[in-house]
Amino acid sequence: MAGTLAVNFSVMSYETKKGRELKSDFLIADALHTRSDIYISLSVIISLIAAKAGYPAVDVIAALVIVFFIVKMGFTILKSAASVLTDEACIDPDEIKEVAKSVAGIMDCHGIRSRGNESLVNVDLHVQVDTELNIGVAHEVAHIVENKIKERFPEVIDIVIHIEPYKGKQ
């Protein structure tokens, strides 16, 4: 059991460090899972020692402690992953719209979505440009929008911009 504890502690520490370094929700969640294994192992050791010392009731208490840690870690993992799993917006769409519309040539924008986590965000949006703009100029305007959004929100790692002709307020 002591060997298992040492290995689990090393794995948890490494996963936590690398998870933060790589900004990986998966590694951080797995580190939390490994931490629950450590607590469970500790409670089993305590239970075995107590049973050997003549206190078998401690086994029931240890089982309840194990249940508590499993439920607590489950909720912690679920909470940390819920926003990513539900595709929750990471950046207020109005703020992205404000940045996009500040670029010359952008008449309006809509269909703004942001997803990911607080440090790695993907953005999709539709920008409307004057119908008289040629495709090359509209493409350049889209690049300017992309650069301005990334400048304003450094956590944005990828942007997909769909160019549409402006047909007035929709």
C-alpha positions as a LaTeX table, in Angstrom:
\begin{tabular}{lrrr}
\hline
Residue & $x$ (\AA) & $y$ (\AA) & $z$ (\AA) \\
\hline
Met1 & 0.00 & 0.00 & 0.00 \\
Ala2 & 2.87 & 2.37 & 0.80 \\
Gly3 & 4.32 & 1.77 & $-2.67$ \\
Thr4 & 0.93 & 2.45 & $-4.26$ \\
Leu5 & 0.65 & 5.68 & $-2.29$ \\
Ala6 & 4.10 & 6.81 & $-3.40$ \\
Val7 & 3.39 & 6.05 & $-7.06$ \\
Asn8 & $-0.04$ & 7.73 & $-6.95$ \\
Phe9 & 1.39 & 10.80 & $-5.24$ \\
Ser10 & 4.11 & 11.08 & $-7.91$ \\
Val11 & 1.58 & 10.63 & $-10.73$ \\
Met12 & $-0.79$ & 13.20 & $-9.18$ \\
Ser13 & 2.00 & 15.76 & $-8.74$ \\
Tyr14 & 3.25 & 15.27 & $-12.30$ \\
Glu15 & $-0.23$ & 15.43 & $-13.83$ \\
Thr16 & $-1.09$ & 18.56 & $-11.85$ \\
Lys17 & 2.14 & 20.29 & $-12.89$ \\
Lys18 & 1.83 & 19.32 & $-16.55$ \\
Gly19 & $-1.92$ & 20.04 & $-16.58$ \\
Arg20 & $-1.30$ & 23.61 & $-15.46$ \\
Glu21 & 1.70 & 23.99 & $-17.76$ \\
Leu22 & $-0.19$ & 22.68 & $-20.81$ \\
Lys23 & $-3.52$ & 24.18 & $-19.68$ \\
Ser24 & $-5.10$ & 20.73 & $-20.01$ \\
Asp25 & $-8.42$ & 20.23 & $-18.26$ \\
Phe26 & $-8.08$ & 16.51 & $-18.92$ \\
Leu27 & $-4.75$ & 16.19 & $-17.06$ \\
Ile28 & $-6.00$ & 18.29 & $-14.15$ \\
Ala29 & $-9.17$ & 16.19 & $-13.88$ \\
Asp30 & $-7.11$ & 13.00 & $-13.94$ \\
Ala31 & $-4.86$ & 14.42 & $-11.22$ \\
Leu32 & $-7.96$ & 15.00 & $-9.08$ \\
His33 & $-9.01$ & 11.40 & $-9.72$ \\
Thr34 & $-5.56$ & 10.18 & $-8.67$ \\
Arg35 & $-5.78$ & 12.31 & $-5.52$ \\
Ser36 & $-9.02$ & 10.54 & $-4.62$ \\
Asp37 & $-7.15$ & 7.23 & $-5.02$ \\
Ile38 & $-4.58$ & 8.49 & $-2.52$ \\
Tyr39 & $-7.27$ & 9.34 & 0.04 \\
Ile40 & $-8.92$ & 5.98 & $-0.49$ \\
Ser41 & $-5.61$ & 4.15 & $-0.01$ \\
Leu42 & $-4.98$ & 6.09 & 3.20 \\
Ser43 & $-8.41$ & 5.22 & 4.55 \\
Val44 & $-7.84$ & 1.52 & 3.73 \\
Ile45 & $-4.53$ & 1.58 & 5.60 \\
Ile46 & $-6.18$ & 3.22 & 8.60 \\
Ser47 & $-9.01$ & 0.70 & 8.45 \\
Leu48 & $-6.58$ & $-2.24$ & 8.37 \\
Ile49 & $-4.59$ & $-0.88$ & 11.30 \\
Ala50 & $-7.78$ & $-0.25$ & 13.31 \\
Ala51 & $-9.14$ & $-3.74$ & 12.58 \\
Lys52 & $-5.82$ & $-5.29$ & 13.63 \\
Ala53 & $-5.97$ & $-3.21$ & 16.85 \\
Gly54 & $-9.44$ & $-4.56$ & 17.63 \\
Tyr55 & $-11.64$ & $-1.74$ & 16.32 \\
Pro56 & $-13.60$ & $-3.32$ & 13.43 \\
Ala57 & $-16.17$ & $-0.47$ & 13.44 \\
Val58 & $-13.51$ & 1.78 & 11.97 \\
Asp59 & $-13.90$ & $-0.24$ & 8.74 \\
Val60 & $-17.44$ & 1.08 & 8.32 \\
Ile61 & $-16.29$ & 4.64 & 9.00 \\
Ala62 & $-13.46$ & 4.19 & 6.48 \\
Ala63 & $-15.99$ & 2.98 & 3.89 \\
Leu64 & $-18.07$ & 6.12 & 4.48 \\
Val65 & $-14.96$ & 8.27 & 4.13 \\
Ile66 & $-14.17$ & 6.52 & 0.84 \\
Val67 & $-17.71$ & 7.19 & $-0.42$ \\
Phe68 & $-17.39$ & 10.84 & 0.61 \\
Phe69 & $-14.11$ & 11.28 & $-1.29$ \\
Ile70 & $-15.40$ & 9.52 & $-4.40$ \\
Val71 & $-18.51$ & 11.73 & $-4.48$ \\
Lys72 & $-16.50$ & 14.90 & $-3.71$ \\
Met73 & $-13.91$ & 14.21 & $-6.43$ \\
Gly74 & $-16.68$ & 13.32 & $-8.90$ \\
Phe75 & $-18.38$ & 16.66 & $-8.32$ \\
Thr76 & $-15.06$ & 18.53 & $-8.48$ \\
Ile77 & $-14.16$ & 16.90 & $-11.80$ \\
Leu78 & $-17.66$ & 17.44 & $-13.19$ \\
Lys79 & $-17.67$ & 21.08 & $-12.11$ \\
Ser80 & $-14.29$ & 21.78 & $-13.69$ \\
Ala81 & $-15.28$ & 20.14 & $-16.98$ \\
Ala82 & $-18.94$ & 21.21 & $-17.18$ \\
Ser83 & $-18.38$ & 24.53 & $-18.93$ \\
Val84 & $-16.14$ & 22.93 & $-21.55$ \\
Leu85 & $-18.49$ & 19.98 & $-22.05$ \\
Thr86 & $-21.54$ & 22.22 & $-22.43$ \\
Asp87 & $-19.75$ & 24.58 & $-24.83$ \\
Glu88 & $-20.33$ & 27.52 & $-22.48$ \\
Ala89 & $-19.39$ & 30.93 & $-23.86$ \\
Cys90 & $-15.95$ & 31.98 & $-22.68$ \\
Ile91 & $-16.10$ & 35.59 & $-23.87$ \\
Asp92 & $-19.12$ & 37.90 & $-23.93$ \\
Pro93 & $-20.34$ & 37.99 & $-27.57$ \\
Asp94 & $-21.05$ & 41.73 & $-27.26$ \\
Glu95 & $-17.38$ & 42.39 & $-26.49$ \\
Ile96 & $-16.29$ & 40.42 & $-29.56$ \\
Lys97 & $-18.88$ & 42.24 & $-31.68$ \\
Glu98 & $-17.57$ & 45.59 & $-30.44$ \\
Val99 & $-14.02$ & 44.67 & $-31.50$ \\
Ala100 & $-15.15$ & 43.34 & $-34.89$ \\
Lys101 & $-17.29$ & 46.38 & $-35.70$ \\
Ser102 & $-14.38$ & 48.69 & $-34.86$ \\
Val103 & $-12.62$ & 47.44 & $-38.01$ \\
Ala104 & $-13.15$ & 49.56 & $-41.13$ \\
Gly105 & $-15.23$ & 47.64 & $-43.65$ \\
Ile106 & $-17.26$ & 45.65 & $-41.12$ \\
Met107 & $-20.90$ & 46.70 & $-41.31$ \\
Asp108 & $-22.25$ & 44.23 & $-38.73$ \\
Cys109 & $-21.61$ & 40.83 & $-37.23$ \\
His110 & $-23.59$ & 38.03 & $-35.63$ \\
Gly111 & $-23.45$ & 34.29 & $-34.89$ \\
Ile112 & $-20.67$ & 34.87 & $-32.37$ \\
Arg113 & $-19.60$ & 31.80 & $-30.40$ \\
Ser114 & $-16.65$ & 31.28 & $-28.08$ \\
Arg115 & $-15.78$ & 28.00 & $-26.44$ \\
Gly116 & $-12.93$ & 26.24 & $-24.68$ \\
Asn117 & $-11.48$ & 27.13 & $-21.31$ \\
Glu118 & $-10.24$ & 30.35 & $-19.75$ \\
Ser119 & $-6.81$ & 30.11 & $-21.38$ \\
Leu120 & $-7.53$ & 28.37 & $-24.71$ \\
Val121 & $-10.53$ & 29.87 & $-26.49$ \\
Asn122 & $-11.91$ & 29.24 & $-29.98$ \\
Val123 & $-14.15$ & 31.86 & $-31.61$ \\
Asp124 & $-16.55$ & 31.64 & $-34.57$ \\
Leu125 & $-18.37$ & 34.64 & $-36.00$ \\
His126 & $-20.08$ & 35.95 & $-39.11$ \\
Val127 & $-19.04$ & 39.40 & $-40.32$ \\
Gln128 & $-20.99$ & 41.40 & $-42.84$ \\
Val129 & $-19.14$ & 43.57 & $-45.34$ \\
Asp130 & $-20.26$ & 45.97 & $-48.05$ \\
Thr131 & $-21.51$ & 44.07 & $-51.10$ \\
Glu132 & $-19.22$ & 46.18 & $-53.31$ \\
Leu133 & $-16.04$ & 44.89 & $-51.62$ \\
Asn134 & $-14.07$ & 42.44 & $-53.74$ \\
Ile135 & $-13.22$ & 39.08 & $-52.20$ \\
Gly136 & $-9.54$ & 39.95 & $-51.71$ \\
Val137 & $-10.32$ & 43.08 & $-49.70$ \\
Ala138 & $-13.01$ & 41.27 & $-47.69$ \\
His139 & $-10.47$ & 38.55 & $-46.89$ \\
Glu140 & $-7.95$ & 41.14 & $-45.68$ \\
Val141 & $-10.65$ & 42.78 & $-43.52$ \\
Ala142 & $-11.33$ & 39.37 & $-41.95$ \\
His143 & $-7.61$ & 39.03 & $-41.11$ \\
Ile144 & $-7.67$ & 42.45 & $-39.45$ \\
Val145 & $-10.72$ & 41.38 & $-37.40$ \\
Glu146 & $-8.92$ & 38.19 & $-36.38$ \\
Asn147 & $-5.79$ & 40.07 & $-35.32$ \\
Lys148 & $-7.77$ & 42.67 & $-33.35$ \\
Ile149 & $-9.75$ & 39.97 & $-31.50$ \\
Lys150 & $-6.56$ & 38.06 & $-30.65$ \\
Glu151 & $-4.94$ & 41.31 & $-29.51$ \\
Arg152 & $-7.90$ & 42.18 & $-27.25$ \\
Phe153 & $-8.33$ & 38.58 & $-25.99$ \\
Pro154 & $-4.90$ & 36.87 & $-25.80$ \\
Glu155 & $-6.53$ & 33.62 & $-24.68$ \\
Val156 & $-8.05$ & 33.21 & $-28.16$ \\
Ile157 & $-6.07$ & 30.62 & $-30.10$ \\
Asp158 & $-8.26$ & 30.14 & $-33.16$ \\
Ile159 & $-10.90$ & 32.17 & $-34.98$ \\
Val160 & $-13.18$ & 31.13 & $-37.84$ \\
Ile161 & $-14.69$ & 34.11 & $-39.64$ \\
His162 & $-17.50$ & 33.71 & $-42.13$ \\
Ile163 & $-17.81$ & 36.67 & $-44.50$ \\
Glu164 & $-21.31$ & 37.68 & $-45.65$ \\
Pro165 & $-22.64$ & 40.56 & $-47.76$ \\
Tyr166 & $-24.31$ & 43.30 & $-45.72$ \\
Lys167 & $-28.00$ & 43.60 & $-46.51$ \\
Gly168 & $-29.02$ & 46.11 & $-43.88$ \\
Lys169 & $-30.27$ & 45.42 & $-40.37$ \\
Gln170 & $-31.57$ & 41.87 & $-39.99$ \\
\hline
\end{tabular}
